[in-house]
Amino acid sequence: MHYTDIESIGQGFADEIFRVYRREHPEVNISFVHAISSIRRMVEHMRNTK
């Protein structure tokens, strides 16, 4: 699945996808490419949250 032209994501969405979902589904590889800086920061923040 690919998404384009995303300008922002909320903390709840990032938490659910990049922390909760990844923990519950370790077999699924989730990646993001060419993201704008605000989205990269949010995703990295959630990835580093336990």
Number of C-alpha atoms within 10 A of each C-alpha: 2 4 6 7 7 9 10 13 13 10 13 9 14 19 18 13 15 20 18 15 14 16 12 9 9 9 8 10 7 10 6 10 6 8 15 12 11 11 19 15 12 18 23 12 15 19 16 9 10 6
